[in-house]
Amino acid sequence: MTVSSDTDNQTTHWHSSRAATSMSASSQLPLIGAADVRPIADGLVYWDAWPLLTDGGALYTADAGERWWFALAAPRFDDPDDRHAHARIHCLLERDGNFQPLGPTLPDGLSPGSREWSGSASIDPQTNEITLYFTAAGRRGETTVTFEQRLFATTGKFDGNSMREWSEATEIFVADEHLYQRVDQPTGEIGKIKAFRDPDVFLDPASDERVLIFTASSARTPGDFDGVIGAAVVDDDGVFVATAPLIDATGMNNELERPHIRVFDGRYYLFWSTQRHVFAPAAGEWPTGLYGAVADAITGPWRLLNGSGLVAATPAASPSQSYSWLVLPDRSVTSFVDRWGDSADSNFGGTFAPFVHLAIDGDSVLVRP
């Protein structure tokens, strides 16, 4: 494993001269069985979930102890991949580990896309104003589904029981086409489409600066495997301006999905998810799993966790059982049940996977049930 950093912009390059073929037991997630697959609502599947956080990055808990979540949802199809063409962001209410579905978050016609893909959300506890960041996929009203991806935000009011009065969605950052590709593909194949999605806004406690991070494709070195974790910072006019990627996996991996930053023990931890089939053949065999890096400041340089970046891997006996991990501020980790069990081609969970927890010690991060 080789890691290097650009001296000017602290971009960490993730590339490998050997595969991560050996995994310690501490990196493998427990097998998911039938008892772990608990549907949330009849006829609907849920994936890519994220909780409502405070503006400072803490888990938001309502007065009655509930937590509010967002997740992508769609009808259950014979082919689970069809869900991506019908995805809407839904709200869920968590109470004592149980999730109550509350339906679509945004009113019909508010999103500029034909679908809504992943993002993040925060609340200002003083004003009860919620900001929802999300990916608009395609264009509203399109008759043929496209793979265009744009980053938007909308604000709404939270009254303790519902979210309402959503503002018109505003495009928060446009791909600069110098560092990050503009993604407007009319067609595509899952795992091979280019990326400009998954916005997550992080408030740096050291500077109070807002940093936007997102899944992107490199415009500097485009190719079949050109995945990067992009970044942008707010300028004096309150506009997000592109900065160099935090992680550059060009030549190794096509998609570093749902990146997010957490601060633990005074260090910055950057996490992302990726799948085994989006690694370049020359990179060798890598598992589907949660990966990450750590730095002493948000500007880097970033060091790959555990030496390779791998934090948690799906087990070899069920390599597609879960995906889309999100590390929460309390060090627990959520994901969704993907194709699980012995009949993975037909068994699609479409619900929350069992939560796991992280044991963190500097550059070492291990997963615990």
C-alpha positions as CSV (number, residue, x, y, z in Angstrom):
1,M,0.0,0.0,0.0
2,T,1.3,3.4,-1.0
3,V,-0.1,6.7,0.2
4,S,1.2,10.1,-0.9
5,S,0.0,13.7,-0.5
6,D,0.2,16.6,-2.8
7,T,2.3,19.2,-1.0
8,D,0.2,22.1,-2.2
9,N,-3.3,20.8,-1.5
10,Q,-3.0,17.9,0.8
11,T,-4.8,15.5,-1.5
12,T,-4.2,11.9,-0.4
13,H,-3.7,9.5,-3.3
14,W,-5.1,6.1,-2.6
15,H,-3.4,3.5,-4.8
16,S,-2.1,0.1,-4.3
17,S,0.6,-2.3,-5.5
18,R,-1.1,-5.2,-3.8
19,A,-4.6,-6.3,-2.9
20,A,-6.2,-6.3,0.5
21,T,-6.6,-10.1,0.3
22,S,-6.0,-10.7,4.0
23,M,-8.5,-9.3,6.4
24,S,-8.3,-9.6,10.2
25,A,-11.4,-10.9,12.0
26,S,-11.9,-7.5,13.5
27,S,-12.6,-6.0,10.1
28,Q,-15.3,-8.5,9.0
29,L,-18.9,-7.7,9.7
30,P,-21.2,-10.3,11.2
31,L,-23.3,-12.4,8.9
32,I,-26.8,-11.1,8.3
33,G,-29.6,-13.7,8.8
34,A,-33.4,-13.7,8.3
35,A,-33.9,-12.5,11.9
36,D,-31.9,-9.3,11.1
37,V,-34.1,-8.3,8.1
38,R,-36.9,-6.3,9.6
39,P,-39.0,-4.5,6.9
40,I,-40.2,-1.0,7.7
41,A,-43.3,-0.7,5.5
42,D,-45.1,-3.1,3.3
43,G,-44.2,-2.7,-0.4
44,L,-41.4,-0.2,0.2
45,V,-37.6,-0.6,0.4
46,Y,-35.3,1.8,2.2
47,W,-31.6,2.4,1.8
48,D,-28.9,5.1,2.2
49,A,-30.2,6.5,5.5
50,W,-28.9,9.5,7.5
51,P,-30.0,11.0,10.8
52,L,-30.9,14.6,11.5
53,L,-27.9,16.3,13.2
54,T,-27.5,19.6,15.0
55,D,-25.7,22.3,13.1
56,G,-22.6,21.4,15.2
57,G,-22.7,17.8,14.1
58,A,-24.3,16.1,17.1
59,L,-27.2,13.7,16.9
60,Y,-30.5,15.6,17.3
61,T,-32.9,14.1,19.8
62,A,-36.4,15.4,20.2
63,D,-38.0,16.2,23.6
64,A,-39.6,12.8,23.7
65,G,-36.4,11.0,23.0
66,E,-37.1,10.2,19.3
67,R,-34.6,10.6,16.6
68,W,-35.5,11.7,13.1
69,W,-34.0,10.0,10.0
70,F,-34.0,10.4,6.3
71,A,-33.6,7.6,3.8
72,L,-34.1,6.8,0.2
73,A,-37.2,4.8,-0.5
74,A,-39.0,3.3,-3.5
75,P,-41.5,0.6,-4.2
76,R,-40.2,-3.0,-4.1
77,F,-39.4,-4.2,-7.6
78,D,-38.4,-7.7,-8.9
79,D,-35.1,-6.2,-9.8
80,P,-33.8,-4.2,-6.8
81,D,-31.7,-2.0,-9.0
82,D,-34.9,-0.5,-10.5
83,R,-35.3,1.3,-7.2
84,H,-32.7,3.9,-8.2
85,A,-35.0,5.2,-10.9
86,H,-37.8,5.9,-8.4
87,A,-36.0,7.1,-5.3
88,R,-37.5,9.7,-3.1
89,I,-36.2,10.9,0.3
90,H,-38.6,9.7,3.1
91,C,-38.7,10.6,6.8
92,L,-38.5,8.0,9.5
93,L,-39.0,8.4,13.3
94,E,-36.8,6.2,15.5
95,R,-38.0,5.3,18.9
96,D,-36.3,2.6,21.0
97,G,-34.6,1.2,18.0
98,N,-37.8,0.9,16.0
99,F,-38.4,2.9,12.8
100,Q,-41.8,4.4,11.9
101,P,-42.2,5.5,8.3
102,L,-43.6,9.0,7.7
103,G,-43.6,9.2,4.0
104,P,-41.9,11.5,1.5
105,T,-40.0,14.4,3.1
106,L,-40.4,16.9,0.3
107,P,-43.7,17.8,-1.5
108,D,-44.2,16.6,-5.0
109,G,-42.6,18.9,-7.6
110,L,-40.1,20.6,-5.3
111,S,-37.1,18.6,-6.3
112,P,-35.5,19.8,-9.6
113,G,-34.7,16.1,-10.4
114,S,-36.7,13.2,-11.5
115,R,-35.4,11.4,-8.4
116,E,-33.9,12.3,-5.1
117,W,-30.6,10.7,-4.1
118,S,-28.5,10.8,-0.9
119,G,-27.5,13.8,1.1
120,S,-27.5,15.0,4.7
121,A,-29.5,17.2,7.0
122,S,-29.0,19.5,10.0
123,I,-31.1,21.5,12.3
124,D,-30.5,24.8,14.2
125,P,-32.0,24.0,17.6
126,Q,-32.5,27.8,18.3
127,T,-34.7,28.4,15.3
128,N,-35.9,24.8,14.5
129,E,-34.9,25.4,10.9
130,I,-33.8,22.3,9.0
131,T,-31.4,22.3,6.0
132,L,-31.7,19.3,3.8
133,Y,-28.8,18.7,1.3
134,F,-29.5,16.2,-1.4
135,T,-28.7,15.0,-4.9
136,A,-31.1,15.8,-7.7
137,A,-30.8,13.0,-10.2
138,G,-32.0,13.6,-13.7
139,R,-34.4,16.5,-14.5
140,R,-38.0,17.0,-13.3
141,G,-40.4,16.0,-16.0
142,E,-37.9,14.0,-18.1
143,T,-39.6,11.2,-20.0
144,T,-36.4,9.1,-20.1
145,V,-34.4,8.5,-16.9
146,T,-31.0,10.1,-17.2
147,F,-28.0,10.0,-14.8
148,E,-27.4,13.8,-14.5
149,Q,-26.4,14.6,-10.9
150,R,-26.6,18.0,-9.2
151,L,-26.3,19.2,-5.5
152,F,-29.2,21.1,-3.9
153,A,-30.4,22.3,-0.6
154,T,-33.7,23.3,0.8
155,T,-34.8,24.6,4.2
156,G,-37.9,23.8,6.3
157,K,-39.4,24.3,9.7
158,F,-39.6,21.6,12.3
159,D,-42.5,21.9,14.8
160,G,-41.6,18.8,16.8
161,N,-44.0,16.5,14.9
162,S,-43.4,17.3,11.3
163,M,-41.2,19.1,8.8
164,R,-43.0,21.7,6.6
165,E,-42.7,25.0,4.7
166,W,-39.8,23.7,2.5
167,S,-38.1,26.5,0.5
168,E,-37.5,26.3,-3.2
169,A,-34.5,24.1,-3.8
170,T,-31.2,25.9,-4.5
171,E,-28.2,24.5,-6.3
172,I,-25.4,24.9,-3.9
173,F,-22.4,24.0,-6.0
174,V,-21.7,23.3,-9.6
175,A,-19.0,21.0,-10.8
176,D,-16.1,23.3,-11.9
177,E,-15.0,20.9,-14.7
178,H,-11.3,21.5,-13.7
179,L,-11.2,19.4,-10.6
180,Y,-14.6,17.7,-10.8
181,Q,-16.5,16.4,-13.8
182,R,-19.9,17.7,-14.6
183,V,-22.1,14.6,-14.7
184,D,-24.9,14.8,-17.2
185,Q,-24.9,11.3,-18.8
186,P,-28.1,10.4,-20.6
187,T,-27.5,6.7,-20.0
188,G,-25.4,4.6,-17.7
189,E,-24.7,1.4,-15.9
190,I,-24.8,1.0,-12.1
191,G,-21.2,1.0,-10.9
192,K,-19.8,2.6,-14.0
193,I,-21.6,6.0,-14.1
194,K,-19.6,9.0,-13.2
195,A,-20.3,10.7,-9.8
196,F,-21.3,14.1,-8.5
197,R,-23.6,13.4,-5.5
198,D,-23.9,12.7,-1.8
199,P,-23.5,16.2,-0.4
200,D,-22.5,16.4,3.3
201,V,-21.8,19.8,4.9
202,F,-19.3,19.7,7.8
203,L,-18.8,22.6,10.3
204,D,-15.1,22.5,11.3
205,P,-15.0,23.1,15.0
206,A,-11.5,24.5,14.7
207,S,-12.4,27.4,12.4
208,D,-16.3,27.4,12.2
209,E,-15.8,27.0,8.4
210,R,-18.3,25.1,6.5
211,V,-16.9,22.4,4.2
212,L,-18.9,20.6,1.6
213,I,-17.7,17.1,0.7
214,F,-19.2,14.9,-1.9
215,T,-18.7,11.9,-4.2
216,A,-17.1,12.9,-7.5
217,S,-15.2,11.9,-10.6
218,S,-11.9,13.5,-11.4
219,A,-11.8,16.1,-14.2
220,R,-7.9,16.2,-14.0
221,T,-7.4,12.5,-14.8
222,P,-10.7,11.1,-16.2
223,G,-11.0,7.4,-16.9
224,D,-12.8,4.2,-16.1
225,F,-11.6,4.5,-12.5
226,D,-11.5,8.1,-11.5
227,G,-13.2,8.3,-8.2
228,V,-12.4,11.1,-5.8
229,I,-13.9,12.7,-2.6
230,G,-14.5,16.3,-3.6
231,A,-14.5,19.3,-1.3
232,A,-15.6,22.9,-1.4
233,V,-15.4,25.8,1.1
234,V,-17.5,28.9,1.6
235,D,-15.9,32.1,0.3
236,D,-16.5,35.7,1.6
237,D,-19.7,35.9,-0.4
238,G,-21.2,32.7,1.2
239,V,-20.7,30.7,-2.0
240,F,-19.1,27.2,-2.1
241,V,-15.8,27.3,-4.0
242,A,-14.1,24.1,-5.2
243,T,-10.9,23.0,-3.5
244,A,-8.7,20.0,-4.3
245,P,-10.1,16.5,-3.5
246,L,-9.5,15.1,0.0
247,I,-9.0,11.5,-1.4
248,D,-8.0,10.7,-5.0
249,A,-8.5,7.1,-6.1
250,T,-7.9,7.6,-9.8
251,G,-6.6,4.4,-11.3
252,M,-7.9,2.3,-8.4
253,N,-11.6,2.9,-7.8
254,N,-14.6,4.5,-9.6
255,E,-16.9,5.4,-6.6
256,L,-16.1,6.6,-3.1
257,E,-19.7,6.9,-2.0
258,R,-21.4,8.9,0.8
259,P,-18.3,10.5,2.3
260,H,-18.6,12.1,5.7
261,I,-16.4,13.5,8.4
262,R,-16.6,13.0,12.2
263,V,-14.3,14.4,14.9
264,F,-13.2,11.9,17.6
265,D,-10.6,12.5,20.2
266,G,-9.6,15.8,18.5
267,R,-8.9,14.1,15.2
268,Y,-10.8,14.3,11.9
269,Y,-12.0,11.0,10.5
270,L,-13.2,10.7,6.9
271,F,-15.3,7.7,6.0
272,W,-16.7,6.4,2.7
273,S,-18.3,3.3,1.3
274,T,-17.3,1.4,-1.9
275,Q,-18.0,-1.9,-3.5
276,R,-15.7,-4.7,-4.7
277,H,-16.8,-4.4,-8.4
278,V,-15.8,-0.7,-8.7
279,F,-12.1,-1.4,-8.0
280,A,-9.8,-1.4,-11.0
281,P,-8.6,-4.9,-12.0
282,A,-5.0,-3.8,-11.5
283,A,-5.8,-3.0,-7.8
284,G,-6.5,-6.6,-7.0
285,E,-9.2,-8.0,-4.8
286,W,-10.8,-5.6,-2.4
287,P,-14.0,-6.2,-0.4
288,T,-17.2,-4.2,-0.3
289,G,-17.0,-2.2,2.9
290,L,-16.5,0.9,5.0
291,Y,-13.2,2.7,4.4
292,G,-11.6,5.7,6.0
293,A,-8.7,8.1,6.7
294,V,-7.7,10.3,9.6
295,A,-6.0,13.7,9.8
296,D,-5.1,16.2,12.5
297,A,-6.8,19.0,10.6
298,I,-9.5,19.0,7.9
299,T,-6.9,20.3,5.4
300,G,-4.9,17.0,5.8
301,P,-2.8,15.3,5.1
302,W,-5.0,12.3,5.4
303,R,-3.6,8.9,6.6
304,L,-5.4,5.7,5.6
305,L,-7.0,4.0,8.5
306,N,-5.4,0.7,9.5
307,G,-2.8,1.2,6.8
308,S,-5.0,0.2,3.9
309,G,-8.1,2.3,4.5
310,L,-10.3,-0.7,5.2
311,V,-12.4,-0.4,8.4
312,A,-15.2,-2.9,8.0
313,A,-15.8,-5.5,5.2
314,T,-18.7,-7.7,4.3
315,P,-18.0,-11.3,5.0
316,A,-16.7,-13.5,2.3
317,A,-19.7,-15.8,2.7
318,S,-22.1,-13.0,2.0
319,P,-20.1,-10.3,0.1
320,S,-23.2,-8.2,-0.9
321,Q,-25.2,-8.4,2.3
322,S,-25.0,-4.8,3.3
323,Y,-23.8,-1.4,2.0
324,S,-23.8,2.4,2.5
325,W,-22.3,2.7,5.9
326,L,-22.6,5.9,7.9
327,V,-20.6,6.5,11.1
328,L,-22.7,8.4,13.6
329,P,-21.3,10.9,16.2
330,D,-21.8,8.3,19.0
331,R,-19.4,5.9,17.0
332,S,-22.3,3.6,16.0
333,V,-22.6,2.7,12.3
334,T,-25.7,2.2,10.2
335,S,-26.1,0.6,6.8
336,F,-28.8,-1.2,4.9
337,V,-29.4,-4.8,4.1
338,D,-28.6,-5.3,0.4
339,R,-28.5,-8.8,-1.2
340,W,-28.1,-11.2,1.7
341,G,-28.0,-14.9,2.4
342,D,-27.4,-17.9,0.2
343,S,-29.8,-16.6,-2.5
344,A,-28.3,-13.2,-2.7
345,D,-29.5,-12.7,-6.3
346,S,-33.1,-12.7,-5.1
347,N,-32.9,-11.7,-1.4
348,F,-32.9,-7.9,-1.2
349,G,-33.4,-6.5,2.3
350,G,-34.2,-2.9,1.7
351,T,-34.2,-2.0,5.4
352,F,-31.7,-1.1,8.2
353,A,-28.9,-3.6,8.8
354,P,-27.9,-4.3,12.4
355,F,-26.0,-1.4,13.8
356,V,-22.3,-2.0,14.7
357,H,-19.9,0.1,16.7
358,L,-16.3,1.4,16.1
359,A,-13.4,1.1,18.5
360,I,-11.1,4.0,17.7
361,D,-7.5,4.4,18.7
362,G,-5.7,7.0,16.6
363,D,-5.1,5.6,13.2
364,S,-6.6,2.2,14.1
365,V,-10.3,1.8,13.8
366,L,-12.0,-1.6,14.4
367,V,-15.6,-2.7,14.1
368,R,-17.5,-4.3,17.0
369,P,-21.0,-5.8,16.9
